[in-house]
Amino acid sequence: MRHAEFEDPRLVQVYDAECPWGPDDDFFLAVVDETPAARVLDLGCGTGRLTIAMAAAGHTVTGVDPAHASLAAARRKPGADRVTWVEGTSAELPTDAYDVAVMTSHVAQIFATRAQWAATLADLRRALVPGGRLVFDSSDPADRRWERWNPVDSRRRIVLPDGRKVEAWTEVTAIAAGDVGFEHHYVFPDGEELRSSATLRFRTERDLRDSLRVAGFYVEHVFGGWGREPVGAGDGELVVIARRAATPE
């Protein structure tokens, strides 16, 4: 099943257990906090870890995601009542409604085709106020992260809240022109195995800058990691902070 860790309630629980608060969340929250009492869009909010934290920090936050199971998990969390949750995509975003938009956990890479990415950026530009900020992360292809997605290097054990242990690993299924297909495997204590497949687009820094410029953004910063290191000297990331320009190119 594609994107099953967001669509299957059993794997949503595994995803939450495997992805606790981390330095990426610290980074995004710090950037959002630079705009006091901001109206924030979290596109691809998933189970709402950062979404709820931004609301707790005093921002007016909308979390948007197409995955029903992920949003159901988000709505059950403490503090979820402070967030407006929307099951949908960027196409349904209102106009001139947000001061800051974030896409975290490499959501930007899910829009694999050029047309999907261009449409998403156009929707985000429309949803942001003039001068509004767009903040997102994308894996740096120079880091070649996919080479570590194999049954040996990626094998891990995930402990669920009830104490059960899930064995997991990842393997690449296809590589073509910047697109990497992969599959996560999850084996539960009773022997049941669930799988989740996806394709991510690995864009270069130049690709990101060019696509943002064409969509009507100007880039303020591109960092290589969560400590704001230069590209190539951080965590193998391309962490982008851009602003909506007055008019698209």
N, C-alpha and C positions, 0 to 999 in steps of 0.2 A: 504494500500500500504506500502511495506517495505521501510524504509528510505525516506519517502515522504518529510520530511523537507529538504532534499537535492536534490530531484528529481522533485518535483512539484514547478513551479515558484511562486505560491501563498504562499506556505509554506516556500520557501527560503527567501522571504521577511519577514515573521514572525520570522524565525530563526535569521536573521540579527538583527531585532529589539530586540529580546530577549537576544542576546549574544553580548553585547558591549565589548570593551576592558576591561580587568580585571587583577588581580594580577597574574594569570597564564601566560598571555601574557608578562607581565613585566619580569617574571622569564625566560621564553624561550628566549626572546630577549636578556636579560643579559647574558645568557649562550652562545648564538650564538656570541655575541659581544666579548667574550673572545678569539675568533679566528678572528683577523682583516682581513677584505676583504675576508671573507670565501665564498666558493662555497657551497651553502646551498640547501638541498632538504627538501621541506615541503610535506610529504606524507599524503594524506587525507586533503588537504589544504582547502577544502570547499569553502567558499565565499571570502577567501583571506585576512581576517583581519590582521593576523600576517604576512602572506606572503609578503604583500605590505610593511608593516612596516620594515621588515628585509631588503628588497631591498632599502628602503629609508635610512636605516642606513649604506649603502655602501657595502652590500653583493651582490653577484651574486646568484640570487634565482630562483629555479625551483619549481613550484607548480604542484603537480600531484593529480588528483582526478578522479574517474570514473563517477561522477555525472555531466551530461551536464548542468543542470540548475544552479547548484552551480558555476561552472566555468564561465558560461555566466554572472552571477551577479558579480563575481570577476573581470572579464575583463572590466566591465563598471565603476569600481571605480577609483577615482583619484590615479595616480601613478602606475596603473596596467601595463602600458607599460614598466615598468622596470623589469617585471617578465616574465620568460618563462613559459607558461601555457601548461600543457599536460593532455589531457583527456585519462586516462588509469589507470593502476595498477602498483604495484611494479615489476611485471614480465617484464615490458618493460624498466626498468632502465638500463642505460649504466654502464659499469664497471669502477671502480676506478675514479669516476667523481666528488665526493663531499667530502668536509672536515667535514661537519656537516649534519646530518639528524635529523629532528624533526617529531614527531607524536603528535599532541595536541588534546585537547577536547576528550580524551579517545578513539581516533581512534584505539589504540592498542587492545581494548576490542572487537572491531567489528570482529576481526579474532578469531571466537569463538572456532573452533576445533583445536586440537593439530597440525594437518597437515597444516591448514591454517596459524597458527602462526609460525610454523617452516619454511614454505616456504617464508613467509614475511621477517623473520629475515635473511634467507639465501640471499634473494634478496637485502636487505639493506646492508649486509656485503659485497656483491659483488660490490655494488654501491659506498661504501665508500672507500677512500684511506686507506692504512695501518695506524693505529693510529687515524683514523677519529672517530668522536664522534656521538653517537646515544642518543637522548634525548626524553623521552616520559613520559606520565602520564597514570596511571591506578588506578581506585578506589580500595581502600583497602577493601577487603571483611570483615575485622574485624569491619569496620564502619557500615556495614549492611545498606547501603544507600537505597537499594530497599524497606526497610520497610517504608520509607517516600514517596514512589511512590504510592499514593492512592488519590482518588478524593477530599479528605479533605485537607490533608497536602500539596499536590502539586498544588492546584488550584491557578492560577495567571491570571492577566490581562496584555496583551501585547499591547502597543500602537504603531501603525504603523506610518511611516513618514507622511502619509496624515491625521493623527488624528483618524482614525478608531481604535476601541478597539476589540481585539480578546480574548475571554475567553478560557483558556487552563487548562488542568489537565492531569495527568499521572496515569496509573494503571498497576500493574503487572499482566501478563497473565500466566506465568509459571516460576517455579523455579526447577532446577534439576542439581545437581552435579557441582555447580559453574556457571551454565548458568542461566541468568535471562532474561526472555522474558517480554516485556512491550509494551504498546501502548499509544502514545500521542493523545489527543483529542483537536481539535481546532474548536471553534464555532465563526463564523464571524457575524458581525452586522445584516446581512440579514437572519440569522438563519442557513446558510449552515454549516455543520460540516464535517471537513476533519480529517482523522486519519493517523497516521504514526506508524508502528510497527518495532520492532527490537529485537535482542537478543545480550546481552553483556556477555562476559566471565570475571568473577571476579577471577583473579589469585592472589595467596598469594605472599609475597615477596620471599619466597623460590622457588616457581614455576617460577617466573620471573628470578631470579638469575640462576637457573638450565638451563632454556631454552636459556638464553643468553650465558652461558658458552658453551653449546653444539653447538650453532650456530657460535661460534668463536668470542665472545666478552668477555671482562672483565669489571666488574662493578666497577666504581669509587665511586659512591654515590647512595644511595636510601634515599630520604627525605619523610617526612610525610606531607609536606605542602609547600606552595609557599614561605614561609619565611625560608625555609631550616631547618625546625624543624625535630626532630627525628621521625621515624615511630611511629604512634600511638599518637603523641602529636601535630599534625598540623591540616590539613583540611580534614582528611579522605582520603588522597591520597597516592599513591606510585609513587613518581617522580624519575625517573631513569636517571642517566647519565652513559653511558657505552662507551667503545672504542673498535674498531675493533682490535682484536689480530692478530698476524702475521700469525697463522694458526689455523683453527678450531680444536676442540677436536677430 
